[in-house]
Structures are given as C-alpha cells and as structure tokens.
Amino acid sequence: MTSSHLSRSLPASFPHTYRFRTTPDLVRKFAIPKDGNVTIHHVYLPILEYKREFFPDKVNPRSHEEPSGRVPRLIADSLATHPDEFHLLNRGILILADSCTYDNQSQFLEITIGNDETGGLADGATTDRVLSGMLDPSTLKQLDMSDQEVLAALTSGFVHIEVVSGDYESRRVRLAGARNTSVQVKEFALENLDHKFDWLKDALDGSQFKDRIRYRENDPQPVDVRTVLALMTLFHPKWTEEGREPVSAYTSKGGILSYFRDDAWLPGYKQLASVVTDILRLYDHVHQNFQPQYAKFNREAKDSGAKFGRRREINYRADRPHVLPLTETEINYLVPDGWLYPTVAALRVLLDFNNGSATWKTDPFVYFDEYGAELVGDVQEESASLGFNPQSVGKKRLFWSNLRSKVELRLVKNEQANPIA
C-alpha cells in the first residue's frame, strides 16, 4: 500500500455519507440524557479506515494546521512508537453529523453530513492532520523511520472518534469551544463559528482586504480580525455619545470583543460597515505619510530637530522596507501604534452618523495630507515629554482628547472660511 492510496480529498458536494468498516465490538451508541434527539457514537476505527475519507472542518474554530510544532510531533511520535496504544494515548476526534448508523451485518459505520457549515470535524484537527501526513517525506525524516515502518504502525493502530448526531445545532458553538481546550481557542474564532462576523465579511467582500483578514486560528491570512475591530472601535459613535476617548482600542486590543458582543455597541459597528474599507486604508495611509508630515511640521516650525529615522521611537530600514500587512504598502519608517492610534482616532470627528450609516463629512485622506502635520507635531512633542515612550503616548487619555479637539477646531475654521451657500 502506498501513500498515494492514502491521499484524501473533500467530497465534491453535500450531503455526503462517509462509510468506514469496523467490528461491532468497537462501536457503542448512546442517547444523551434528557434529550432523545441527540445521539452519540463512540467508535474505535482502524487508522487506515479513518484515513480513507476527509471530513470538512469549517465547524472547527481552528483551521486545519500543518503538522508542525510540539503537539503534532508528540502525536506522530506516539503513533510511531506505540501504535497499539494510540487510541488510549490520543484524545481522539469529535465529528458533528446529521446522522450516524452502524450495521452489524455489513460492519459499516455510516456518517452523514448535510453541509460543511454545520457538520464535520469539530475537534481533533491536529490529530487528523498528523494522521493524514504520516507518510509524507518530512514526517518520515522527523521520525527517522522508513515508510514501511510507519505504514506498519498505521495498520495496527486505532483512532477514537466520537460522533454527535441529530439535533445538535443549538449546542454546536458550545461543543466546539468546550472541546478545543488543550490549547485554549481564541474567542474571536468562536464568534466566527457563530457567524457573528458575516456582516463584516460582506462589507469587505470585493475589496483589497477580502483575503487578508484572519477569522479563525491557524488560518494563513496576515491580519487578525481583532485588529480590524480595534480600528473600527476608534471611530465608533458611542465615544462621542458618552464623551469618552477610545483609548482602550490601543491599551486592550484583546478586550475589543467585549465591545463587539455588547448589544448597545454592535449597531455602531454595523453602521461603520459603509466605511470600514476606508478606515483600514486610512490607518495605513497615516502610517505611510507620518514621516512626510513630521518633516512638514518641522519646516513650518523652523525646527531642525532630530530626523525622523533617528528618533528612538521609529524603526527605520533603509534597504529592506517594512511591509504593512493590511495594504502591503512598503515603508522605510515603522511607526508605533502608540503614535498611530490616537492620530487616527482624532479623525473620527470627520464622520457623520445622521443617516443610520456612517458617511464622511470631508475626505479623511485629503484632510490628513493637508493638516496632518498639526497632529504629527503634537504626537512627537508629547512623546518627547514622556521620555520618548510611545506606549505612554498611547495610554494618555487627555492627549487623545486634545488631538480630537484640534481636528474639531480645524473643521469649524474651515466651515467658517467656506460657508455653505
């Protein structure tokens, strides 16, 4: 038997019924207490049987990751060295399915999954991936074993699968979250599993950011959805309503989900859907143009202060530019978020929420190009006064308020100079 025989691919369409052969003594069926609509099967499958088909994993808050790192290595080692005990040493795999039946006569287990959005592999993705790749050259090299030796281990080993079938939908997110605790699942992955980000995905669909945002752990996209929410939080209308500054978007990016989950805040996020792509581009635009605005401020102030790239807060690269993960813009001057967040947040006063969705009172890109030096100058002076510590700048609530007030005052001056007829 060759590794090509063990290759797997997803079904072409759903619903799909998976069929595995195992003996009756390795199958047990249970109806869960107090709910006859949900059934659990505990099954020990020969590993070569399990490897015949490939379960979808969209219901898993983590994506299928490649078998690298400490945990995958330990799983592979345990299978290679103790194949007869693998089903005891490994926690196994959880599958959510529409139905699961076992025929004692044919000795076939049949698992039917209606669609890959609500059914499939909910826990055990790492185990699944390791089993799939045991005969890959890189794995064989790592284990220092021949393919015949590994194949012998696969032939003698069993994997424990638990199949929850029936009317489990109301428990789906809790099941996936509770089972994925060997390495704690990040909360944003569960929000995605519960379709809480669908409206945001729709807003980004068709934009340059569509394939750059990561909604699940281990996915390859470069930008965590919490970064997107943090930038949106800088512009949320609640701050103006409550007379506060969005400092927590900088100081507690990990806590942004608490705002997102709040029923009083969620409508404001959805109002920003109309401008979210502008907000993401604006963040990188401010970053890219911070140095020119710094130079402009010093020229206007007739100040021959330190060159931007020599400031201790700036990470300057002359020959190997930094690449901004959102827009893939290349820059030589990497500016800390302690400077960027209060600067970008000050531009929130350029938004109008009067019509139920956010619109710009004036173009924020043009505004920053014209008046950004006023903000950048204040940022660099504040940073110097705080010991050249950008984190201190990012945490100073009064400074955020002062920057916002400067933009508000500029807007008033511009309106007075150019009254609407």
C-alpha positions as CSV (number, residue, x, y, z in Angstrom):
1,M,0.0,0.0,0.0
2,T,1.5,3.4,-1.0
3,S,1.0,6.8,0.4
4,S,-1.0,7.8,-2.8
5,H,-3.6,5.2,-1.7
6,L,-4.0,7.1,1.5
7,S,-4.5,10.5,-0.1
8,R,-7.8,12.2,0.7
9,S,-10.0,15.0,-0.6
10,L,-13.2,16.7,0.4
11,P,-16.4,15.4,-1.1
12,A,-17.5,17.2,-4.3
13,S,-20.8,18.1,-2.7
14,F,-23.0,17.7,0.3
15,P,-24.9,16.0,1.8
16,H,-22.3,13.3,1.9
17,T,-22.3,9.9,3.6
18,Y,-18.9,8.6,4.9
19,R,-18.6,4.8,5.2
20,F,-16.0,3.1,7.4
21,R,-15.6,-0.6,8.2
22,T,-15.0,-1.7,11.9
23,T,-16.1,-4.5,14.0
24,P,-19.3,-4.4,16.3
25,D,-17.2,-4.7,19.5
26,L,-15.6,-1.3,18.7
27,V,-18.8,0.6,18.4
28,R,-21.1,1.9,21.2
29,K,-24.2,4.1,20.8
30,F,-25.7,6.3,23.5
31,A,-28.7,8.7,23.6
32,I,-27.7,11.7,25.7
33,P,-29.6,12.1,29.0
34,K,-32.8,14.3,28.8
35,D,-32.6,14.7,25.0
36,G,-33.6,11.8,22.8
37,N,-32.9,13.9,19.7
38,V,-29.2,13.7,20.0
39,T,-27.2,10.5,19.7
40,I,-23.5,9.8,20.5
41,H,-21.4,7.1,18.9
42,H,-18.1,6.2,20.4
43,V,-16.1,4.3,17.8
44,Y,-12.6,2.9,17.5
45,L,-11.7,3.0,13.8
46,P,-8.6,1.4,12.3
47,I,-6.5,4.3,11.3
48,L,-6.3,3.2,7.6
49,E,-10.1,3.1,7.5
50,Y,-10.3,6.6,9.0
51,K,-7.8,8.0,6.5
52,R,-9.9,6.9,3.6
53,E,-12.1,10.0,3.7
54,F,-11.6,13.7,4.6
55,F,-14.1,15.4,6.9
56,P,-14.7,19.2,6.4
57,D,-13.5,21.4,9.3
58,K,-15.4,24.6,9.0
59,V,-17.2,23.9,12.3
60,N,-13.8,23.8,14.0
61,P,-12.8,27.2,15.4
62,R,-9.3,26.4,14.4
63,S,-8.4,25.8,10.8
64,H,-6.6,22.6,9.7
65,E,-3.0,23.5,10.5
66,E,0.1,21.9,9.1
67,P,1.6,19.2,11.4
68,S,4.5,21.3,12.8
69,G,5.2,22.3,16.4
70,R,5.5,20.4,19.7
71,V,1.9,18.9,19.9
72,P,1.8,17.4,16.3
73,R,5.3,16.0,16.8
74,L,4.2,14.3,20.1
75,I,1.1,12.8,18.3
76,A,3.3,11.5,15.5
77,D,5.8,10.1,17.9
78,S,3.2,8.3,20.0
79,L,1.7,6.6,16.9
80,A,5.1,5.6,15.6
81,T,6.4,4.2,18.9
82,H,3.2,2.8,20.5
83,P,0.7,2.2,17.6
84,D,-1.2,-0.4,19.7
85,E,-1.9,2.2,22.4
86,F,-2.6,5.2,20.1
87,H,-6.4,5.1,20.8
88,L,-5.5,5.3,24.6
89,L,-2.8,8.0,24.3
90,N,-4.7,10.3,22.0
91,R,-7.8,12.2,22.9
92,G,-9.4,11.5,19.6
93,I,-11.7,13.3,17.2
94,L,-15.1,14.8,17.5
95,I,-17.5,14.8,14.5
96,L,-20.8,16.6,14.2
97,A,-23.2,14.9,11.8
98,D,-26.8,14.8,10.7
99,S,-27.0,11.1,11.3
100,C,-24.8,8.1,12.3
101,T,-25.7,4.5,12.0
102,Y,-23.9,1.2,12.3
103,D,-24.8,-2.1,10.5
104,N,-23.8,-5.2,12.4
105,Q,-24.1,-7.4,9.4
106,S,-22.1,-5.4,6.9
107,Q,-19.9,-3.9,9.7
108,F,-20.0,-0.5,8.1
109,L,-20.4,2.7,10.1
110,E,-22.2,5.4,8.1
111,I,-21.9,9.1,9.0
112,T,-24.0,11.6,7.0
113,I,-23.1,15.3,7.0
114,G,-25.7,17.6,5.5
115,N,-23.4,20.5,4.8
116,D,-20.0,21.7,5.7
117,E,-21.2,24.8,7.5
118,T,-22.8,22.9,10.4
119,G,-21.3,19.5,10.3
120,G,-17.8,18.0,10.2
121,L,-14.7,17.8,12.3
122,A,-15.3,20.0,15.4
123,D,-12.3,18.9,17.5
124,G,-9.1,16.9,16.8
125,A,-7.9,18.8,13.7
126,T,-4.3,18.4,14.8
127,T,-4.7,14.6,15.2
128,D,-6.5,14.4,11.8
129,R,-3.7,16.3,10.1
130,V,-1.0,14.2,11.7
131,L,-2.7,11.0,10.6
132,S,-3.1,12.4,7.1
133,G,0.6,13.2,6.7
134,M,2.3,10.3,8.4
135,L,3.8,9.1,5.2
136,D,5.0,12.5,4.0
137,P,8.7,12.6,3.4
138,S,9.1,15.4,6.0
139,T,7.4,13.3,8.7
140,L,9.4,10.2,7.9
141,K,12.6,12.3,8.2
142,Q,11.4,13.7,11.5
143,L,10.6,10.2,12.9
144,D,13.7,8.6,11.3
145,M,11.6,5.8,10.1
146,S,11.0,4.1,6.7
147,D,7.7,4.3,5.0
148,Q,7.2,0.6,5.6
149,E,7.8,1.0,9.3
150,V,5.3,3.9,9.6
151,L,2.8,2.0,7.4
152,A,3.0,-0.9,9.8
153,A,2.2,1.4,12.7
154,L,-0.8,2.8,10.8
155,T,-2.0,-0.7,10.0
156,S,-2.0,-1.7,13.7
157,G,-3.3,1.5,15.2
158,F,-6.8,2.7,16.0
159,V,-8.2,6.2,16.5
160,H,-11.1,7.0,18.8
161,I,-13.9,9.1,17.1
162,E,-16.9,10.5,18.8
163,V,-19.9,11.2,16.6
164,V,-22.6,13.6,17.9
165,S,-25.6,13.4,15.5
166,G,-29.1,14.6,15.4
167,D,-30.5,18.0,16.6
168,Y,-27.2,19.4,18.0
169,E,-27.3,22.8,16.3
170,S,-28.2,24.8,19.5
171,R,-25.1,23.3,21.1
172,R,-22.7,23.5,18.1
173,V,-20.7,26.5,19.2
174,R,-20.5,25.5,22.8
175,L,-19.4,22.0,21.8
176,A,-16.6,23.2,19.6
177,G,-15.5,25.8,22.1
178,A,-15.5,23.4,25.1
179,R,-13.7,20.6,23.3
180,N,-10.9,22.8,21.9
181,T,-9.3,23.5,25.3
182,S,-5.9,21.6,25.1
183,V,-4.7,24.9,23.7
184,Q,-7.4,27.5,24.5
185,V,-9.4,28.6,21.5
186,K,-9.3,32.3,21.0
187,E,-12.7,33.9,21.5
188,F,-12.7,35.5,18.0
189,A,-12.7,32.1,16.4
190,L,-15.8,31.1,18.3
191,E,-17.5,34.4,17.2
192,N,-16.7,33.5,13.6
193,L,-18.0,30.0,14.2
194,D,-21.3,31.5,15.3
195,H,-21.4,33.7,12.1
196,K,-21.1,36.9,14.1
197,F,-18.6,38.3,11.5
198,D,-20.7,37.6,8.4
199,W,-21.8,41.2,8.0
200,L,-18.2,42.4,8.2
201,K,-17.1,39.8,5.6
202,D,-19.9,41.1,3.4
203,A,-18.6,44.7,3.9
204,L,-15.1,43.6,2.9
205,D,-16.2,41.4,0.0
206,G,-14.8,42.8,-3.3
207,S,-12.2,45.0,-1.5
208,Q,-8.5,44.5,-1.3
209,F,-8.9,43.2,2.2
210,K,-11.2,40.3,1.4
211,D,-8.5,37.7,1.6
212,R,-6.2,39.4,4.2
213,I,-8.3,39.0,7.3
214,R,-8.0,36.0,9.6
215,Y,-11.2,34.9,11.3
216,R,-10.0,31.5,12.6
217,E,-6.9,30.4,14.5
218,N,-4.2,29.0,12.3
219,D,-5.6,30.4,9.0
220,P,-2.8,32.0,6.9
221,Q,-4.2,35.5,6.4
222,P,-1.9,38.1,7.9
223,V,-4.4,40.3,9.8
224,D,-6.3,39.2,12.9
225,V,-10.0,40.3,12.8
226,R,-9.4,41.8,16.2
227,T,-7.1,44.4,14.6
228,V,-9.9,45.3,12.2
229,L,-12.4,45.6,15.1
230,A,-9.8,47.7,17.1
231,L,-9.5,50.2,14.2
232,M,-13.3,50.3,13.8
233,T,-13.6,50.9,17.5
234,L,-11.5,54.1,17.1
235,F,-14.4,55.5,15.0
236,H,-17.4,54.1,17.0
237,P,-20.1,56.7,17.6
238,K,-20.5,55.6,21.3
239,W,-17.4,57.5,22.3
240,T,-18.9,60.8,21.2
241,E,-22.3,59.9,22.8
242,E,-20.6,59.1,26.1
243,G,-18.0,61.9,26.0
244,R,-15.1,59.5,26.2
245,E,-12.0,58.6,24.2
246,P,-11.3,55.2,22.6
247,V,-8.0,54.6,24.4
248,S,-9.0,51.0,25.2
249,A,-8.7,50.2,21.5
250,Y,-5.0,50.7,22.0
251,T,-4.5,49.5,25.5
252,S,-6.7,46.4,25.4
253,K,-7.0,45.1,21.9
254,G,-7.6,41.7,23.3
255,G,-10.7,43.1,25.1
256,I,-12.2,44.6,21.9
257,L,-14.6,41.6,21.6
258,S,-16.3,42.7,24.8
259,Y,-17.5,45.9,23.0
260,F,-18.4,43.9,19.9
261,R,-20.5,41.5,21.9
262,D,-22.3,44.3,23.7
263,D,-25.8,44.8,22.3
264,A,-25.5,48.6,22.9
265,W,-22.3,48.7,20.8
266,L,-23.0,46.3,18.0
267,P,-25.3,48.7,16.0
268,G,-22.5,51.2,15.9
269,Y,-20.0,48.7,14.5
270,K,-22.5,47.8,11.8
271,Q,-23.0,51.5,11.0
272,L,-19.3,51.6,10.2
273,A,-19.7,48.8,7.6
274,S,-20.1,51.5,4.9
275,V,-16.7,53.0,5.6
276,V,-14.7,50.1,7.1
277,T,-12.5,49.7,4.0
278,D,-11.8,53.5,4.2
279,I,-10.8,53.1,7.9
280,L,-8.4,50.2,7.1
281,R,-6.8,52.1,4.2
282,L,-6.7,55.3,6.3
283,Y,-4.7,53.6,9.1
284,D,-2.0,52.6,6.6
285,H,-2.2,56.0,4.8
286,V,-1.4,57.8,8.1
287,H,1.4,55.3,8.7
288,Q,2.9,55.8,5.3
289,N,2.7,59.5,5.4
290,F,3.7,60.1,9.0
291,Q,7.3,60.9,8.1
292,P,6.4,63.5,5.4
293,Q,4.0,65.2,7.8
294,Y,6.8,65.2,10.5
295,A,9.1,66.8,8.0
296,K,6.4,69.4,7.1
297,F,5.8,70.2,10.8
298,N,9.5,70.8,11.4
299,R,9.8,73.0,8.3
300,E,6.8,75.1,9.3
301,A,8.0,75.4,12.9
302,K,11.5,76.2,11.6
303,D,12.7,73.4,13.8
304,S,15.9,71.4,12.9
305,G,15.1,68.7,15.4
306,A,16.1,65.0,15.0
307,K,15.5,63.4,11.7
308,F,12.5,61.0,11.8
309,G,14.5,57.9,11.2
310,R,16.9,58.7,14.1
311,R,14.2,59.0,16.7
312,R,14.3,56.2,19.2
313,E,10.6,55.5,18.7
314,I,11.0,54.8,15.0
315,N,12.2,51.5,13.4
316,Y,14.0,52.7,10.3
317,R,15.1,50.5,7.5
318,A,16.9,52.0,4.5
319,D,17.4,48.9,2.4
320,R,14.8,46.4,3.5
321,P,11.4,48.1,3.8
322,H,8.7,47.1,6.2
323,V,5.5,45.7,4.6
324,L,2.2,46.8,6.1
325,P,0.0,43.7,6.4
326,L,-3.3,45.4,5.5
327,T,-2.4,47.1,2.2
328,E,1.0,45.5,1.6
329,T,2.5,49.0,1.3
330,E,6.3,49.1,1.7
331,I,7.6,51.7,4.1
332,N,11.0,52.6,5.5
333,Y,9.7,54.1,8.7
334,L,7.8,51.8,11.1
335,V,5.7,54.0,13.4
336,P,4.5,52.6,16.8
337,D,0.8,52.1,17.4
338,G,1.1,54.4,20.4
339,W,1.5,57.2,17.9
340,L,-0.8,55.9,15.2
341,Y,-3.9,55.1,17.2
342,P,-4.5,58.5,18.8
343,T,-3.7,60.2,15.5
344,V,-6.2,58.0,13.5
345,A,-8.8,58.2,16.3
346,A,-8.7,62.0,16.1
347,L,-10.1,61.7,12.6
348,R,-13.3,60.1,13.8
349,V,-14.9,63.6,14.1
350,L,-14.9,63.6,10.2
351,L,-17.7,61.0,10.3
352,D,-21.4,61.7,10.2
353,F,-23.9,59.2,11.6
354,N,-27.1,61.1,11.0
355,N,-28.5,58.8,8.3
356,G,-28.1,55.4,10.0
357,S,-24.8,54.6,8.3
358,A,-21.5,56.4,8.5
359,T,-20.5,58.9,5.9
360,W,-17.6,61.3,5.7
361,K,-18.1,65.0,6.2
362,T,-14.8,65.5,4.4
363,D,-12.4,63.2,2.7
364,P,-10.1,61.9,5.6
365,F,-7.2,61.2,3.2
366,V,-7.2,64.7,1.9
367,Y,-7.6,66.1,5.4
368,F,-4.6,64.3,6.7
369,D,-2.5,65.2,3.7
370,E,-3.4,68.9,4.3
371,Y,-3.5,69.1,8.1
372,G,-1.7,66.0,9.3
373,A,1.4,68.0,10.3
374,E,-0.7,69.6,13.1
375,L,-1.4,66.2,14.6
376,V,2.0,64.6,14.0
377,G,3.8,67.6,15.5
378,D,1.8,67.2,18.7
379,V,2.4,63.5,18.8
380,Q,6.2,63.8,18.6
381,E,6.3,66.6,21.1
382,E,4.1,64.6,23.6
383,S,6.3,61.6,23.1
384,A,9.5,63.6,23.9
385,S,7.8,65.0,27.0
386,L,7.0,61.4,28.2
387,G,10.6,60.1,27.8
388,F,10.3,59.1,24.2
389,N,7.9,56.3,25.2
390,P,5.2,55.7,22.5
391,Q,3.3,53.4,24.9
392,S,2.9,56.3,27.3
393,V,1.5,58.4,24.5
394,G,-1.0,55.7,23.5
395,K,-2.2,55.4,27.1
396,K,-2.7,59.2,27.8
397,R,-6.4,59.9,27.6
398,L,-6.0,63.7,27.8
399,F,-3.7,63.6,24.8
400,W,-6.2,61.7,22.7
401,S,-8.8,64.3,23.7
402,N,-6.5,67.2,22.7
403,L,-5.8,65.7,19.3
404,R,-9.6,65.2,18.6
405,S,-10.3,68.8,19.7
406,K,-7.7,70.0,17.3
407,V,-9.5,68.3,14.4
408,E,-12.9,69.6,15.6
409,L,-11.5,73.2,15.8
410,R,-10.0,72.9,12.3
411,L,-13.3,71.7,10.9
412,V,-15.1,74.7,12.4
413,K,-12.4,77.1,10.9
414,N,-12.8,75.5,7.5
415,E,-16.6,75.8,7.7
416,Q,-16.4,79.4,8.7
417,A,-13.9,80.1,5.8
418,N,-16.1,78.3,3.3
419,P,-19.7,78.7,4.4
420,I,-22.4,76.7,2.6
421,A,-24.4,79.0,0.3
